[in-house]
């Protein structure tokens, strides 16, 4: 046996075949085994009346949160649906419950805007909200 024979893959056996024939794969797993699975993500579970089943005029998922000294809390993210205007009242959907706030300013790439629409990556200045109350993954809706 030569040196290159050690690295040669068997022609009749693919990588998938090697995986399934190894001890790492258990083919007896059924979908019932996953009934007790719980996600590691802190968020919302599907249930009747959940926000995911409702339609909103404006939706944005928060990607990051910043605290500007003297200004307030800024939520950064991409607007998924609708339009938002400066001064609009919004609801922030968090695992701890909804928080109401008002849009103090809208900024996109260091340009102050009066409104923003779906597809824009923006920072929203939220009045009356502390940085610890919201986090990435929370949703802002109107």
Beta strands, then each sheet from edge to edge (+ up, - down):
strand 1: 59-68
strand 2: 72-81
strand 3: 83-85
strand 4: 89-94
strand 5: 97-108
strand 6: 111-113
strand 7: 115-117
strand 8: 121-127
strand 9: 139-141
sheet 1: 6+ 5- 4+ 9- 1+ 2- 8+
sheet 2: 3+ 7-
end
